[in-house]
Amino acid sequence: MAELLYSRTKTIQEDKVSGFCPGCMHSSVMKLIGEVIDELGIVDKTAAVLGIGCCGLQMDYMAYDNITAPHGRACAVATGMKRANPDTIYYTYQGDGDLASIGLAETMSAANRGENFTVIFVNNGIYGMTGGQLAPTTLFGMKASTAPKGRIAEEHGYPMHVCETLNQLTAPYYLERTSCNTPANVLKTKKAIKKAFQYQMEGKGFSLVEIVTSCPTNWGLDSLKALDFLEENMLKEYPLGVIRDKGMEEK
Ligand SMILES: Cc1ncc(C[n+]2csc(CCOP(=O)(O)OP(=O)(O)O)c2C)c(N)n1
């Protein structure tokens, strides 16, 4: 394994104030990842591979190593990093545009190879950073800057279910969909992230945790209305739960 350049003891840059929009769940998810890394005692051997988008802003808040991959290529970059440094714990952190649109081939290929890293997939149903363009996960009727009348099947295809699609492959070890819309779901999300990291530490292969989140700014809603929209619409299209857990099947 490559020698670490310096020793790390903390996960979060404590002096940073969140720059995310009000109601954005990226900061909650990032905090959970930090807590999990702390609890597992792996801060000195963890590195993030960040997608491009609001997800990439994580680099401002985390105190451990990270690398930003070209748009959509996080799973390909993580593949190389993990194979070169198998003792390092790698996770990718990607939005729906990054992971399921421009990066779909990289995601599917890494999952199909059963690469031993963890994917944290933040699904807010839209391209956040670039101003609300249609994503593969945009719901029917949901307006986007590139679909002003809302998603229409004939023009834009159907909302893409990433976990269910990956569940068609043989290799993935663990696939779960969670959300951060309630305190109970925040705890479930943390549990899922922890499990995914633990599976990687045990060398089990590819794990993906999809977290359904809101993007009030690009949904054109305030934070509370965005939460209602998430519960009434996003969670209907993207139901929460374990899609596959080979660890449970093996027990
Ligand atoms: C090759 C390339 N194409 C397009 C872009 C512009 N771009 C930056 S972020 C982004 C979409 C990000 O959306 P998403 O992955 O859903 O992340 P979010 O911002 O919602 O977290 C796009 C299209 C880019 N940076 N590089």
The ligand as an SDF file (V2000), in Angstrom:
LIG
                    3D

 26 27  0  0  0  0  0  0  0  0999 V2000
  -18.0100   16.2990  -19.2820 C   0  0  0  0  0  0  0  0  0  0  0  0
  -18.8910   17.2700  -18.5310 C   0  0  0  0  0  0  0  0  0  0  0  0
  -20.1430   17.4860  -18.9640 N   0  0  0  0  0  0  0  0  0  0  0  0
  -20.9570   18.3350  -18.2960 C   0  0  0  0  0  0  0  0  0  0  0  0
  -20.5150   18.9860  -17.1870 C   0  0  0  0  0  0  0  0  0  0  0  0
  -21.4190   19.9810  -16.4800 C   0  0  0  0  0  0  0  0  0  0  0  0
  -21.9550   19.4530  -15.2340 N   0  0  0  0  0  0  0  0  0  0  0  0
  -21.3780   19.7390  -14.0370 C   0  0  0  0  0  0  0  0  0  0  0  0
  -22.2290   19.0840  -12.7560 S   0  0  0  0  0  0  0  0  0  0  0  0
  -23.3960   18.4110  -13.7890 C   0  0  0  0  0  0  0  0  0  0  0  0
  -24.5860   17.6690  -13.2870 C   0  0  0  0  0  0  0  0  0  0  0  0
  -24.5750   17.3510  -11.8470 C   0  0  0  0  0  0  0  0  0  0  0  0
  -25.7830   16.7960  -11.4620 O   0  0  0  0  0  0  0  0  0  0  0  0
  -25.8610   15.6190  -10.4240 P   0  0  0  0  0  0  0  0  0  0  0  0
  -24.8810   14.5600  -10.7580 O   0  0  0  0  0  0  0  0  0  0  0  0
  -27.2890   15.1890  -10.3490 O   0  0  0  0  0  0  0  0  0  0  0  0
  -25.3390   16.2550   -9.0660 O   0  0  0  0  0  0  0  0  0  0  0  0
  -25.9450   17.3210   -8.0530 P   0  0  0  0  0  0  0  0  0  0  0  0
  -25.3790   18.6550   -8.4710 O   0  0  0  0  0  0  0  0  0  0  0  0
  -27.4480   17.2810   -8.1480 O   0  0  0  0  0  0  0  0  0  0  0  0
  -25.4330   16.8770   -6.7170 O   0  0  0  0  0  0  0  0  0  0  0  0
  -23.1090   18.7140  -15.1180 C   0  0  0  0  0  0  0  0  0  0  0  0
  -23.9370   18.2880  -16.2640 C   0  0  0  0  0  0  0  0  0  0  0  0
  -19.1870   18.7300  -16.7520 C   0  0  0  0  0  0  0  0  0  0  0  0
  -18.6840   19.3140  -15.6520 N   0  0  0  0  0  0  0  0  0  0  0  0
  -18.4040   17.8660  -17.4330 N   0  0  0  0  0  0  0  0  0  0  0  0
  1  2  1  0
  2  3  1  0
  2 26  2  0
  3  4  2  0
  4  5  1  0
  5  6  1  0
  5 24  2  0
  6  7  1  0
  7  8  2  0
  7 22  1  0
  8  9  1  0
  9 10  1  0
 10 11  1  0
 10 22  2  0
 11 12  1  0
 12 13  1  0
 13 14  1  0
 14 15  2  0
 14 16  1  0
 14 17  1  0
 17 18  1  0
 18 19  2  0
 18 20  1  0
 18 21  1  0
 22 23  1  0
 24 25  1  0
 24 26  1  0
M  CHG  1   7   1
M  END
$$$$
